[in-house]
């Protein structure tokens, strides 16, 4: 797949609770590279982990006061998550009827999923290699089913899957708290993290974007894991060598340039100038920028007001126009 030149897209989440309204907004404001929005404001099951749990094959989760937990059989919470996803897909069928072009879907990546789910007995699944393997395999199968269903509903879609890995830095640094909260889980070796993430990426039949808007994003690891694109907050990525290596390897960049919560936005041209200056610092030709970069919010927009979310997407679309060579 070739990513749109000088395009803009969303990270994933939006405020609100109506999937039809959210999809209309995305298709109106981000027509070159829309995404299937997530609406966590609807409650448990519409959050990132609940949404991803709804995709899992032959694994069940339930919600406890401490968060999501792996359980032997599905219950009310997982059924609710699957109902939310079904409504979103029905809305996509109605709103995107006849639409053709790139379309991005989002799910939690295998490490963030394992870091967020507790085992029925014990600590987080991330500490158990067998549990991680089962989760990764289930996620890979579930994503394949999800992609196939979206393709059947929107035949003209060129589907891209984004795996959200906000917990990856904490996994690598040994910064995840134990279930009790009094200790920290051991760090995971980078080679292990890369190998297990690469297996999920390789299992996808469509291009995969790896996203992390946390500090110390392991951009080089994401590239080595086979990402077609990496997504990050421009203000948090300081390893320009890793960025340059990704560009040289043909990895597309989804660059977060506006806050995910309400803030005063500069003129779109000013945002574009910031990106152009950063690109120049990387040492690449100005004419290559539009083909290598897609603009996004710094993170999801679920915490923003609806008015700001619309303004942010409009801003991104307008700023992206300035990235095109004259």
C-alpha positions in Angstrom: 0.0 0.0 0.0 1.1 3.6 -0.7 0.1 6.0 2.0 -1.7 9.2 0.9 0.7 12.1 0.0 0.4 15.0 2.4 -2.4 13.3 4.2 -3.9 13.4 7.8 -5.6 10.8 9.9 -6.7 10.2 13.5 -5.0 8.2 16.1 -8.2 6.4 17.1 -10.4 7.6 19.9 -13.0 10.5 19.7 -15.3 12.0 22.3 -19.0 11.2 22.1 -21.1 8.0 22.0 -22.7 7.9 18.6 -20.7 5.9 16.0 -22.7 7.2 13.1 -21.9 10.8 14.0 -18.2 9.9 14.7 -17.8 8.3 11.3 -19.4 11.1 9.4 -17.1 13.5 11.2 -14.0 11.5 10.3 -15.0 11.0 6.7 -15.8 14.7 6.4 -12.6 16.0 8.0 -10.1 13.3 7.1 -11.3 12.1 3.7 -7.9 11.0 2.4 -7.1 8.7 5.3 -10.1 8.1 7.6 -10.2 5.6 10.5 -12.8 3.6 12.3 -13.1 5.7 15.5 -13.2 4.4 19.0 -15.7 5.9 21.5 -14.5 5.0 25.0 -17.0 7.6 26.5 -19.7 4.9 26.0 -18.2 3.1 29.0 -16.6 -0.2 29.8 -16.1 -2.3 26.7 -15.6 0.7 24.5 -12.2 1.4 25.9 -9.0 0.3 24.1 -8.7 -3.0 26.0 -12.4 -3.9 26.0 -12.5 -3.1 22.3 -9.5 -5.4 21.6 -10.9 -8.1 23.8 -14.0 -8.2 21.6 -11.7 -9.3 18.8 -10.0 -12.2 20.6 -10.7 -15.7 19.4 -11.2 -18.5 22.0 -10.2 -16.3 24.9 -12.5 -14.5 27.3 -12.1 -11.5 29.7 -14.2 -9.9 32.3 -14.1 -6.5 34.1 -13.1 -6.4 37.8 -12.6 -3.4 40.1 -8.9 -3.7 39.3 -9.4 -3.8 35.5 -9.8 -6.4 32.8 -9.0 -10.0 33.6 -8.7 -13.3 31.7 -11.5 -15.7 32.7 -12.6 -19.2 31.6 -15.8 -18.1 29.9 -17.3 -14.8 28.6 -19.8 -12.8 30.6 -21.7 -9.6 30.5 -18.7 -7.3 30.1 -17.3 -9.1 27.0 -20.8 -9.3 25.5 -21.1 -5.5 25.9 -17.7 -5.0 24.2 -18.8 -7.1 21.3 -22.1 -5.3 21.0 -20.2 -1.9 20.8 -18.0 -3.3 18.1 -21.0 -4.7 16.1 -22.7 -1.3 16.3 -19.5 0.4 15.0 -19.3 -2.0 12.1 -23.0 -1.4 11.3 -22.4 2.3 11.3 -19.4 1.9 9.0 -21.5 -0.1 6.6 -24.1 2.7 6.4 -21.9 5.8 6.5 -19.0 4.5 4.3 -21.3 2.9 1.6 -19.5 3.2 -1.7 -16.4 4.7 -0.2 -13.0 3.6 -1.6 -9.5 4.3 -0.4 -7.3 3.9 2.7 -9.1 3.0 6.0 -7.4 2.5 9.3 -8.5 0.2 12.1 -7.1 0.2 15.6 -6.5 -2.4 18.4 -4.2 -2.7 21.3 -0.9 -4.4 20.5 0.1 -7.7 22.1 2.4 -6.2 24.7 -0.1 -3.5 25.8 -2.8 -6.1 25.9 -0.7 -8.5 28.0 0.3 -5.7 30.3 -3.4 -4.7 30.8 -4.9 -8.1 31.4 -4.6 -9.9 34.7 -4.5 -13.7 34.8 -7.3 -15.4 36.7 -4.7 -16.4 39.3 -1.6 -14.2 39.6 -0.3 -11.0 38.2 -0.5 -9.5 34.7 -0.4 -11.7 31.7 2.8 -10.0 30.6 4.9 -11.9 33.0 3.7 -15.3 31.7 5.3 -16.4 28.4 2.5 -18.9 27.8 -0.2 -16.4 28.4 1.5 -13.9 26.1 1.7 -16.5 23.4 -2.0 -17.4 23.7 -3.0 -13.7 23.6 -0.8 -12.9 20.6 -2.2 -15.9 18.6 -5.7 -15.0 19.6 -5.2 -11.4 18.7 -3.7 -12.3 15.3 -6.6 -14.5 14.5 -9.1 -12.0 15.7 -7.6 -9.2 13.7 -7.8 -11.3 10.5 -11.5 -11.9 11.1 -12.0 -8.2 11.8 -10.1 -7.1 8.6 -12.1 -9.6 6.5 -15.4 -8.3 7.9 -14.6 -4.7 7.3 -13.4 -5.6 3.7 -16.7 -7.3 3.1 -18.7 -4.3 4.4 -16.5 -1.7 2.6 -15.2 -3.5 -0.5 -13.3 -0.4 -1.7 -11.3 0.0 1.5 -7.5 -0.4 1.5 -7.3 -1.5 5.1 -4.5 -0.6 7.4 -4.3 -2.0 11.0 -2.8 0.2 13.8 -1.6 -1.6 16.9 -1.4 0.7 19.9 1.5 0.0 22.2 1.4 2.7 24.9 2.7 0.2 27.5 5.7 -0.9 25.5 8.2 1.5 27.1 7.1 0.5 30.6 7.4 -3.2 29.6 11.0 -2.7 28.4 12.0 -0.6 31.4 10.5 -2.8 34.2 8.1 0.1 35.1 4.8 -1.8 35.2 3.4 -2.0 38.7 2.5 -5.4 40.2 -1.2 -6.2 41.0 -0.6 -5.0 44.6 0.9 -1.8 43.4 3.8 -2.2 45.9 6.4 -3.5 43.4 7.4 -3.5 39.8 7.3 -6.3 37.3 10.6 -7.4 35.8 11.7 -5.8 32.5 11.3 -7.7 29.3 14.4 -8.1 27.1 14.2 -6.1 24.0 14.9 -9.1 21.8 12.0 -11.0 23.3 9.7 -8.0 22.9 10.7 -7.5 19.3 10.3 -11.2 18.4 6.8 -11.5 19.8 5.6 -8.3 18.3 7.1 -9.2 14.9 5.1 -12.4 15.0 1.8 -10.5 15.2 2.9 -8.0 12.5 3.9 -10.9 10.2 0.5 -12.5 10.8 -1.3 -9.6 9.3 -2.4 -9.6 5.7 -2.6 -5.8 5.6 0.0 -3.1 6.4 0.5 -2.5 10.2 1.1 0.8 11.9 2.8 0.6 15.3 1.7 3.5 17.6 3.0 4.7 20.9 2.5 8.2 22.3 4.4 7.5 25.5 7.9 8.9 26.2 10.9 6.7 25.1 8.9 5.0 22.3 11.1 2.2 21.0 11.0 3.4 17.4 13.9 1.2 16.2 12.3 -1.9 17.7 9.0 -1.1 15.9 10.9 -0.8 12.6 12.7 -4.1 13.1 9.4 -5.7 14.0 8.2 -5.1 10.5 6.0 -2.0 10.8 4.9 -0.5 7.5 4.5 2.8 9.5 5.2 4.1 13.0 3.0 6.6 14.8 4.2 8.9 17.6 4.0 12.3 19.3 6.5 14.6 17.6 7.2 16.3 20.8 8.3 13.1 22.6 10.6 11.6 20.0 14.2 12.7 20.4 16.1 9.9 18.7 16.5 11.5 15.3 18.9 8.7 14.2 16.1 6.1 14.7 13.7 8.3 12.8 16.1 8.6 9.9 16.8 4.9 9.8 13.0 4.3 9.6 12.7 6.7 6.7 15.6 5.1 4.9 14.0 1.7 5.4 10.8 3.0 3.7 8.8 3.1 6.9 6.0 5.7 6.8 5.7 8.2 9.6 2.4 9.2 11.3 3.5 12.3 13.2 1.4 13.7 16.1 1.5 17.4 15.9 -1.6 18.8 17.8 -2.6 18.0 21.4 -5.1 15.3 22.2 -7.0 17.6 24.6 -8.4 21.1 24.2 -5.7 23.7 23.5 -5.2 26.8 21.4 -4.1 25.8 17.9 -1.7 27.8 15.8 -2.4 28.5 12.1 -2.2 25.4 10.0 0.8 26.8 8.1 2.7 27.2 11.4 2.2 23.5 12.2 3.3 22.6 8.7 6.4 24.8 9.1 7.3 23.0 12.4 7.1 19.7 10.6 9.2 21.0 7.6 11.9 22.3 10.0 12.0 18.9 11.8 12.2 17.1 8.4 15.1 19.4 7.4 16.9 18.7 10.6 16.6 15.0 9.7 18.5 15.8 6.5 16.0 14.7 3.9 14.9 16.5 0.8 11.9 18.8 1.2 10.2 17.2 -1.9 10.1 13.9 -0.1 8.2 15.1 3.0 4.6 14.8 1.7 5.2 11.2 0.6 6.8 10.1 3.9 4.6 11.8 6.6 1.0 11.7 7.6 -0.2 14.2 10.2 -2.1 13.1 13.3 -3.1 14.3 16.8 -0.4 13.6 19.4 -2.7 10.9 20.9 -6.4 10.0 20.9 -9.0 12.7 21.2 -11.4 11.0 23.6 -10.4 13.5 26.3 -11.2 16.5 24.2 -14.5 18.3 23.7 -16.4 17.5 20.5 -15.8 21.0 19.2 -12.0 20.8 19.7 -11.9 17.3 18.1 -13.5 18.7 15.0 -11.1 21.7 15.0 -8.1 19.5 15.5 -9.0 17.3 12.5 -9.7 20.3 10.3 -6.4 21.8 11.4 -4.5 18.6 10.5 -6.1 18.4 7.1 -5.3 22.0 6.3 -1.7 21.8 7.6 -1.1 18.7 5.5 -1.8 20.7 2.4 1.3 22.9 3.1 3.5 19.8 3.1 3.0 19.3 -0.6 5.9 20.6 -2.8 5.2 23.8 -4.6 
